[in-house]
Amino acid sequence: MERKARIASLSFFGVLFAFCIWWFFASNYDYSALAGTYAFYGEGVSSKLVLNEDQSFHQEVTRSGQTMTANGTWSRFGEAGVNFSIQFLRVPGAKTFVENFGKGYGSMEDNEFFGHFEKVLGLYPILKIDGNPPEPAFHKVLFR
């Protein structure tokens, strides 16, 4: 009987420990956790977006065999929200703030792109840019 209690106790604490480790990664939306290379493919357009921990980004968009590049900044808001400076290059389906909501504030932010991060199983981040459903999604590149 004592052995069953010991196994049950160890199992409980093992599951609790595993949950705590998962929660640590799943709830982490810091710049360091979200930084990395993201890829978008859709409607004949491909894009590579590199988010740096210092809140800068580098983007390459290839459309009809021509590649455009941009450098800008990104910042988080709320738990998983993100906005990109006006240098962000449009991908199919993406809308700026004023295009999404119809009325702006008369500032440069009206022309910025916004989005949010979602995590699959709390671990794998996907960046969705606000726009036409389904929202354009950049998937994090895990292996190069």
Backbone as JSON Lines, residues from 0, in Angstrom:
{"i":0,"aa":"M","n":[0.8,-1.18,0.0],"ca":[0.0,0.0,0.0],"c":[0.87,1.27,0.0]}
{"i":1,"aa":"E","n":[1.95,1.22,0.79],"ca":[2.85,2.36,0.86],"c":[3.5,2.64,-0.5]}
{"i":2,"aa":"R","n":[3.78,1.6,-1.23],"ca":[4.4,1.75,-2.56],"c":[3.45,2.47,-3.53]}
{"i":3,"aa":"K","n":[2.17,2.14,-3.49],"ca":[1.18,2.79,-4.36],"c":[1.07,4.28,-4.02]}
{"i":4,"aa":"A","n":[1.12,4.6,-2.75],"ca":[1.04,6.0,-2.32],"c":[2.28,6.76,-2.8]}
{"i":5,"aa":"R","n":[3.41,6.13,-2.71],"ca":[4.66,6.76,-3.16],"c":[4.62,7.01,-4.67]}
{"i":6,"aa":"I","n":[4.16,6.02,-5.43],"ca":[4.05,6.16,-6.89],"c":[3.06,7.26,-7.25]}
{"i":7,"aa":"A","n":[1.93,7.29,-6.55],"ca":[0.92,8.33,-6.8],"c":[1.49,9.71,-6.5]}
{"i":8,"aa":"S","n":[2.21,9.81,-5.39],"ca":[2.81,11.09,-5.01],"c":[3.84,11.54,-6.03]}
{"i":9,"aa":"L","n":[4.73,10.64,-6.43],"ca":[5.74,10.99,-7.44],"c":[5.1,11.35,-8.78]}
{"i":10,"aa":"S","n":[4.06,10.63,-9.15],"ca":[3.35,10.93,-10.4],"c":[2.74,12.33,-10.35]}
{"i":11,"aa":"F","n":[2.1,12.65,-9.24],"ca":[1.48,13.96,-9.07],"c":[2.52,15.08,-9.2]}
{"i":12,"aa":"F","n":[3.63,14.95,-8.49],"ca":[4.65,15.99,-8.53],"c":[5.35,16.04,-9.89]}
{"i":13,"aa":"G","n":[5.46,14.9,-10.55],"ca":[6.03,14.88,-11.9],"c":[5.16,15.63,-12.88]}
{"i":14,"aa":"V","n":[3.85,15.4,-12.8],"ca":[2.91,16.11,-13.68],"c":[2.92,17.6,-13.34]}
{"i":15,"aa":"L","n":[2.94,17.93,-12.07],"ca":[2.98,19.33,-11.65],"c":[4.25,20.01,-12.16]}
{"i":16,"aa":"F","n":[5.37,19.34,-12.06],"ca":[6.64,19.89,-12.55],"c":[6.59,20.1,-14.06]}
{"i":17,"aa":"A","n":[6.08,19.1,-14.79],"ca":[5.98,19.22,-16.26],"c":[5.05,20.38,-16.64]}
{"i":18,"aa":"F","n":[3.95,20.55,-15.91],"ca":[3.03,21.66,-16.18],"c":[3.72,23.0,-15.95]}
{"i":19,"aa":"C","n":[4.49,23.12,-14.88],"ca":[5.2,24.37,-14.59],"c":[6.21,24.7,-15.69]}
{"i":20,"aa":"I","n":[6.93,23.71,-16.17],"ca":[7.88,23.93,-17.27],"c":[7.14,24.38,-18.52]}
{"i":21,"aa":"W","n":[6.05,23.68,-18.87],"ca":[5.25,24.06,-20.05],"c":[4.73,25.48,-19.89]}
{"i":22,"aa":"W","n":[4.2,25.83,-18.73],"ca":[3.63,27.16,-18.48],"c":[4.69,28.24,-18.65]}
{"i":23,"aa":"F","n":[5.9,27.98,-18.2],"ca":[6.98,28.94,-18.34],"c":[7.18,29.33,-19.81]}
{"i":24,"aa":"F","n":[7.2,28.35,-20.71],"ca":[7.4,28.63,-22.13],"c":[6.13,29.14,-22.79]}
{"i":25,"aa":"A","n":[4.98,28.6,-22.43],"ca":[3.72,28.97,-23.07],"c":[3.32,30.4,-22.76]}
{"i":26,"aa":"S","n":[3.63,30.89,-21.59],"ca":[3.23,32.24,-21.21],"c":[4.29,33.29,-21.52]}
{"i":27,"aa":"N","n":[5.39,32.9,-22.11],"ca":[6.49,33.82,-22.39],"c":[6.29,34.49,-23.75]}
{"i":28,"aa":"Y","n":[5.95,35.77,-23.72],"ca":[5.8,36.56,-24.95],"c":[6.82,37.7,-24.98]}
{"i":29,"aa":"D","n":[7.95,37.51,-24.29],"ca":[9.0,38.53,-24.31],"c":[9.62,38.63,-25.7]}
{"i":30,"aa":"Y","n":[10.33,39.73,-25.93],"ca":[11.0,39.92,-27.23],"c":[11.95,38.77,-27.53]}
{"i":31,"aa":"S","n":[12.65,38.3,-26.52],"ca":[13.61,37.21,-26.74],"c":[12.91,35.92,-27.14]}
{"i":32,"aa":"A","n":[11.71,35.68,-26.61],"ca":[10.98,34.46,-26.93],"c":[10.36,34.52,-28.33]}
{"i":33,"aa":"L","n":[10.02,35.72,-28.8],"ca":[9.36,35.86,-30.09],"c":[10.34,36.16,-31.22]}
{"i":34,"aa":"A","n":[11.54,36.6,-30.89],"ca":[12.54,36.9,-31.92],"c":[12.86,35.65,-32.71]}
{"i":35,"aa":"G","n":[13.19,35.86,-33.98],"ca":[13.55,34.73,-34.85],"c":[13.12,35.01,-36.27]}
{"i":36,"aa":"T","n":[13.23,34.0,-37.11],"ca":[12.88,34.11,-38.52],"c":[11.5,33.52,-38.76]}
{"i":37,"aa":"Y","n":[10.67,34.27,-39.46],"ca":[9.3,33.85,-39.78],"c":[9.14,33.85,-41.3]}
{"i":38,"aa":"A","n":[8.31,32.95,-41.8],"ca":[8.11,32.84,-43.25],"c":[6.62,32.89,-43.58]}
{"i":39,"aa":"F","n":[6.32,33.55,-44.7],"ca":[4.95,33.64,-45.23],"c":[4.97,33.19,-46.67]}
{"i":40,"aa":"Y","n":[3.98,32.38,-47.06],"ca":[3.8,31.97,-48.45],"c":[2.32,32.06,-48.76]}
{"i":41,"aa":"G","n":[1.98,32.79,-49.81],"ca":[0.57,32.87,-50.2],"c":[0.36,33.77,-51.39]}
{"i":42,"aa":"E","n":[-0.57,33.37,-52.25],"ca":[-0.97,34.14,-53.42],"c":[0.22,34.58,-54.27]}
{"i":43,"aa":"G","n":[1.16,33.68,-54.48],"ca":[2.32,33.97,-55.32],"c":[3.36,34.87,-54.68]}
{"i":44,"aa":"V","n":[3.25,35.08,-53.39],"ca":[4.17,35.95,-52.66],"c":[4.83,35.15,-51.54]}
{"i":45,"aa":"S","n":[6.12,35.36,-51.36],"ca":[6.8,34.79,-50.21],"c":[7.49,35.92,-49.46]}
{"i":46,"aa":"S","n":[7.59,35.75,-48.18],"ca":[8.21,36.77,-47.35],"c":[8.99,36.11,-46.23]}
{"i":47,"aa":"K","n":[10.16,36.65,-45.97],"ca":[10.97,36.23,-44.83],"c":[11.08,37.44,-43.91]}
{"i":48,"aa":"L","n":[10.71,37.24,-42.67],"ca":[10.69,38.32,-41.68],"c":[11.58,37.91,-40.51]}
{"i":49,"aa":"V","n":[12.61,38.69,-40.26],"ca":[13.53,38.41,-39.15],"c":[13.26,39.44,-38.06]}
{"i":50,"aa":"L","n":[12.75,38.95,-36.92],"ca":[12.5,39.8,-35.76],"c":[13.67,39.68,-34.8]}
{"i":51,"aa":"N","n":[14.27,40.81,-34.49],"ca":[15.43,40.83,-33.59],"c":[14.99,41.22,-32.18]}
{"i":52,"aa":"E","n":[15.73,40.75,-31.19],"ca":[15.43,41.06,-29.79],"c":[15.48,42.55,-29.5]}
{"i":53,"aa":"D","n":[16.27,43.31,-30.27],"ca":[16.41,44.75,-30.03],"c":[15.25,45.54,-30.65]}
{"i":54,"aa":"Q","n":[14.18,44.86,-31.05],"ca":[12.96,45.42,-31.6],"c":[13.12,45.95,-33.03]}
{"i":55,"aa":"S","n":[14.14,45.52,-33.72],"ca":[14.29,45.84,-35.14],"c":[13.87,44.62,-35.96]}
{"i":56,"aa":"F","n":[13.53,44.86,-37.23],"ca":[13.22,43.74,-38.1],"c":[13.82,43.96,-39.48]}
{"i":57,"aa":"H","n":[14.03,42.87,-40.18],"ca":[14.44,42.88,-41.57],"c":[13.46,42.0,-42.32]}
{"i":58,"aa":"Q","n":[12.94,42.51,-43.43],"ca":[11.94,41.77,-44.19],"c":[12.32,41.71,-45.65]}
{"i":59,"aa":"E","n":[12.11,40.55,-46.25],"ca":[12.27,40.36,-47.7],"c":[10.97,39.82,-48.25]}
{"i":60,"aa":"V","n":[10.45,40.47,-49.28],"ca":[9.21,40.02,-49.93],"c":[9.53,39.78,-51.4]}
{"i":61,"aa":"T","n":[9.2,38.58,-51.88],"ca":[9.42,38.22,-53.28],"c":[8.06,38.05,-53.95]}
{"i":62,"aa":"R","n":[7.86,38.85,-55.0],"ca":[6.61,38.85,-55.75],"c":[6.96,38.91,-57.23]}
{"i":63,"aa":"S","n":[6.48,37.96,-58.0],"ca":[6.73,37.91,-59.45],"c":[8.22,37.94,-59.76]}
{"i":64,"aa":"G","n":[9.02,37.26,-58.96],"ca":[10.45,37.18,-59.21],"c":[11.25,38.38,-58.74]}
{"i":65,"aa":"Q","n":[10.59,39.41,-58.24],"ca":[11.29,40.6,-57.74],"c":[11.28,40.61,-56.22]}
{"i":66,"aa":"T","n":[12.44,40.91,-55.65],"ca":[12.56,40.93,-54.19],"c":[12.73,42.35,-53.69]}
{"i":67,"aa":"M","n":[11.92,42.7,-52.71],"ca":[12.02,44.01,-52.04],"c":[12.46,43.74,-50.6]}
{"i":68,"aa":"T","n":[13.22,44.65,-50.04],"ca":[13.65,44.5,-48.65],"c":[13.27,45.73,-47.85]}
{"i":69,"aa":"A","n":[13.13,45.54,-46.56],"ca":[12.8,46.65,-45.67],"c":[13.4,46.38,-44.3]}
{"i":70,"aa":"N","n":[13.73,47.46,-43.62],"ca":[14.2,47.41,-42.23],"c":[13.35,48.37,-41.43]}
{"i":71,"aa":"G","n":[12.92,47.94,-40.25],"ca":[12.09,48.79,-39.42],"c":[12.11,48.32,-37.99]}
{"i":72,"aa":"T","n":[11.08,48.7,-37.26],"ca":[10.99,48.33,-35.85],"c":[9.65,47.62,-35.57]}
{"i":73,"aa":"W","n":[9.66,46.84,-34.51],"ca":[8.44,46.18,-34.05],"c":[8.35,46.34,-32.56]}
{"i":74,"aa":"S","n":[7.14,46.39,-32.06],"ca":[6.96,46.49,-30.61],"c":[5.74,45.7,-30.19]}
{"i":75,"aa":"R","n":[5.81,45.17,-29.0],"ca":[4.72,44.38,-28.44],"c":[3.78,45.29,-27.67]}
{"i":76,"aa":"F","n":[2.52,44.87,-27.59],"ca":[1.58,45.51,-26.69],"c":[0.63,44.44,-26.18]}
{"i":77,"aa":"G","n":[0.15,44.63,-24.98],"ca":[-0.69,43.6,-24.38],"c":[0.12,42.32,-24.19]}
{"i":78,"aa":"E","n":[-0.57,41.2,-24.16],"ca":[0.14,39.95,-23.98],"c":[0.78,39.47,-25.27]}
{"i":79,"aa":"A","n":[0.04,39.51,-26.38],"ca":[0.55,38.92,-27.62],"c":[0.44,39.86,-28.81]}
{"i":80,"aa":"G","n":[0.03,41.1,-28.6],"ca":[-0.11,42.04,-29.71],"c":[1.24,42.56,-30.19]}
{"i":81,"aa":"V","n":[1.28,42.95,-31.46],"ca":[2.51,43.47,-32.04],"c":[2.15,44.51,-33.1]}
{"i":82,"aa":"N","n":[2.97,45.55,-33.21],"ca":[2.8,46.48,-34.33],"c":[4.16,46.71,-34.99]}
{"i":83,"aa":"F","n":[4.09,46.98,-36.28],"ca":[5.28,47.18,-37.1],"c":[5.31,48.6,-37.61]}
{"i":84,"aa":"S","n":[6.5,49.16,-37.71],"ca":[6.65,50.51,-38.24],"c":[6.21,50.55,-39.7]}
{"i":85,"aa":"I","n":[6.08,51.74,-40.25],"ca":[5.53,51.9,-41.61],"c":[6.43,51.29,-42.69]}
{"i":86,"aa":"Q","n":[7.64,50.89,-42.35],"ca":[8.52,50.25,-43.33],"c":[8.1,48.82,-43.66]}
{"i":87,"aa":"F","n":[7.24,48.23,-42.85],"ca":[6.78,46.86,-43.07],"c":[6.17,46.75,-44.47]}
{"i":88,"aa":"L","n":[6.58,45.71,-45.2],"ca":[6.08,45.51,-46.57],"c":[4.8,44.67,-46.54]}
{"i":89,"aa":"R","n":[3.82,45.12,-47.27],"ca":[2.5,44.46,-47.29],"c":[2.59,43.07,-47.9]}
{"i":90,"aa":"V","n":[1.88,42.14,-47.27],"ca":[1.7,40.81,-47.82],"c":[0.2,40.66,-48.12]}
{"i":91,"aa":"P","n":[-0.19,39.76,-49.02],"ca":[-1.59,39.64,-49.38],"c":[-2.5,39.42,-48.18]}
{"i":92,"aa":"G","n":[-3.55,40.22,-48.11],"ca":[-4.54,40.11,-47.04],"c":[-4.28,41.02,-45.85]}
{"i":93,"aa":"A","n":[-3.1,41.59,-45.73],"ca":[-2.77,42.45,-44.59],"c":[-3.4,43.82,-44.76]}
{"i":94,"aa":"K","n":[-3.82,44.4,-43.65],"ca":[-4.41,45.74,-43.66],"c":[-3.73,46.61,-42.61]}
{"i":95,"aa":"T","n":[-3.6,47.89,-42.93],"ca":[-3.08,48.84,-41.95],"c":[-4.18,49.14,-40.94]}
{"i":96,"aa":"F","n":[-3.83,49.88,-39.91],"ca":[-4.8,50.24,-38.88],"c":[-6.0,50.96,-39.48]}
{"i":97,"aa":"V","n":[-5.77,51.98,-40.29],"ca":[-6.87,52.76,-40.85],"c":[-7.68,51.95,-41.85]}
{"i":98,"aa":"E","n":[-7.06,51.03,-42.57],"ca":[-7.8,50.16,-43.49],"c":[-8.69,49.19,-42.71]}
{"i":99,"aa":"N","n":[-8.23,48.77,-41.56],"ca":[-8.98,47.82,-40.74],"c":[-10.16,48.49,-40.04]}
{"i":100,"aa":"F","n":[-9.94,49.68,-39.51],"ca":[-10.95,50.31,-38.67],"c":[-11.64,51.51,-39.3]}
{"i":101,"aa":"G","n":[-11.18,51.93,-40.49],"ca":[-11.87,52.98,-41.23],"c":[-11.57,54.39,-40.8]}
{"i":102,"aa":"K","n":[-11.22,54.6,-39.57],"ca":[-10.93,55.95,-39.11],"c":[-9.64,55.93,-38.33]}
{"i":103,"aa":"G","n":[-8.78,56.87,-38.65],"ca":[-7.51,56.95,-37.95],"c":[-7.47,58.12,-37.01]}
{"i":104,"aa":"Y","n":[-6.29,58.33,-36.45],"ca":[-6.09,59.42,-35.52],"c":[-5.28,60.56,-36.13]}
{"i":105,"aa":"G","n":[-5.0,60.45,-37.43],"ca":[-4.23,61.49,-38.09],"c":[-2.74,61.44,-37.78]}
{"i":106,"aa":"S","n":[-2.25,60.28,-37.38],"ca":[-0.83,60.14,-37.06],"c":[-0.21,59.07,-37.95]}
{"i":107,"aa":"M","n":[1.11,58.93,-37.86],"ca":[1.8,57.92,-38.67],"c":[1.36,56.51,-38.31]}
{"i":108,"aa":"E","n":[0.92,56.3,-37.06],"ca":[0.49,54.97,-36.63],"c":[-0.69,54.46,-37.45]}
{"i":109,"aa":"D","n":[-1.44,55.37,-38.08],"ca":[-2.58,54.95,-38.91],"c":[-2.14,54.04,-40.05]}
{"i":110,"aa":"N","n":[-0.91,54.19,-40.51],"ca":[-0.41,53.42,-41.65],"c":[0.47,52.24,-41.23]}
{"i":111,"aa":"E","n":[0.5,51.94,-39.95],"ca":[1.28,50.81,-39.48],"c":[0.45,49.52,-39.54]}
{"i":112,"aa":"F","n":[1.16,48.4,-39.6],"ca":[0.5,47.1,-39.59],"c":[0.54,46.54,-38.17]}
{"i":113,"aa":"F","n":[-0.56,45.96,-37.77],"ca":[-0.68,45.36,-36.45],"c":[-0.93,43.87,-36.6]}
{"i":114,"aa":"G","n":[-0.7,43.15,-35.55],"ca":[-0.96,41.72,-35.56],"c":[-0.91,41.16,-34.16]}
{"i":115,"aa":"H","n":[-0.86,39.84,-34.09],"ca":[-0.77,39.19,-32.79],"c":[-0.11,37.82,-32.96]}
{"i":116,"aa":"F","n":[0.49,37.39,-31.89],"ca":[1.13,36.08,-31.87],"c":[0.17,35.06,-31.26]}
{"i":117,"aa":"E","n":[0.16,33.89,-31.85],"ca":[-0.55,32.75,-31.28],"c":[0.49,31.66,-31.12]}
{"i":118,"aa":"K","n":[0.31,30.82,-30.12],"ca":[1.26,29.72,-29.91],"c":[0.52,28.4,-30.0]}
{"i":119,"aa":"V","n":[0.99,27.54,-30.88],"ca":[0.44,26.2,-31.01],"c":[0.94,25.37,-29.84]}
{"i":120,"aa":"L","n":[0.02,24.79,-29.11],"ca":[0.33,24.03,-27.89],"c":[1.14,24.86,-26.9]}
{"i":121,"aa":"G","n":[1.05,26.17,-27.04],"ca":[1.76,27.06,-26.14],"c":[3.25,27.18,-26.4]}
{"i":122,"aa":"L","n":[3.74,26.57,-27.47],"ca":[5.19,26.53,-27.71],"c":[5.61,27.13,-29.05]}
{"i":123,"aa":"Y","n":[4.9,26.82,-30.12],"ca":[5.31,27.22,-31.47],"c":[4.58,28.5,-31.88]}
{"i":124,"aa":"P","n":[5.31,29.65,-31.98],"ca":[4.64,30.91,-32.29],"c":[4.31,31.07,-33.78]}
{"i":125,"aa":"I","n":[3.13,31.62,-34.02],"ca":[2.67,32.0,-35.35],"c":[2.28,33.47,-35.26]}
{"i":126,"aa":"L","n":[2.77,34.28,-36.2],"ca":[2.46,35.7,-36.24],"c":[1.35,35.92,-37.25]}
{"i":127,"aa":"K","n":[0.22,36.46,-36.81],"ca":[-0.89,36.75,-37.7],"c":[-1.03,38.26,-37.82]}
{"i":128,"aa":"I","n":[-1.01,38.73,-39.07],"ca":[-1.16,40.15,-39.35],"c":[-2.64,40.44,-39.53]}
{"i":129,"aa":"D","n":[-3.13,41.5,-38.88],"ca":[-4.55,41.83,-39.0],"c":[-4.9,42.08,-40.45]}
{"i":130,"aa":"G","n":[-6.02,41.55,-40.85],"ca":[-6.45,41.73,-42.23],"c":[-7.63,40.86,-42.57]}
{"i":131,"aa":"N","n":[-7.73,40.55,-43.83],"ca":[-8.85,39.75,-44.31],"c":[-8.78,38.34,-43.77]}
{"i":132,"aa":"P","n":[-9.91,37.82,-43.29],"ca":[-9.89,36.4,-42.88],"c":[-9.68,35.51,-44.09]}
{"i":133,"aa":"P","n":[-8.86,34.5,-44.03],"ca":[-7.99,34.22,-42.89],"c":[-6.81,35.18,-42.89]}
{"i":134,"aa":"E","n":[-6.44,35.63,-41.72],"ca":[-5.35,36.59,-41.6],"c":[-4.05,36.0,-42.14]}
{"i":135,"aa":"P","n":[-3.24,36.83,-42.82],"ca":[-1.94,36.32,-43.28],"c":[-1.11,35.86,-42.08]}
{"i":136,"aa":"A","n":[-0.53,34.68,-42.19],"ca":[0.2,34.1,-41.06],"c":[1.66,33.85,-41.43]}
{"i":137,"aa":"F","n":[2.54,34.32,-40.57],"ca":[3.98,34.05,-40.68],"c":[4.29,32.94,-39.68]}
{"i":138,"aa":"H","n":[4.89,31.86,-40.17],"ca":[5.24,30.74,-39.31],"c":[6.72,30.8,-38.96]}
{"i":139,"aa":"K","n":[7.02,30.56,-37.69],"ca":[8.41,30.61,-37.26],"c":[9.2,29.47,-37.89]}
{"i":140,"aa":"V","n":[10.38,29.8,-38.4],"ca":[11.27,28.81,-39.01],"c":[12.09,28.2,-37.88]}
{"i":141,"aa":"L","n":[11.92,26.92,-37.67],"ca":[12.64,26.26,-36.57],"c":[14.02,25.77,-36.98]}
{"i":142,"aa":"F","n":[14.13,25.29,-38.2],"ca":[15.41,24.76,-38.69],"c":[15.75,25.45,-39.99]}
{"i":143,"aa":"R","n":[17.01,25.81,-40.16],"ca":[17.42,26.48,-41.4],"c":[18.17,25.54,-42.27]}
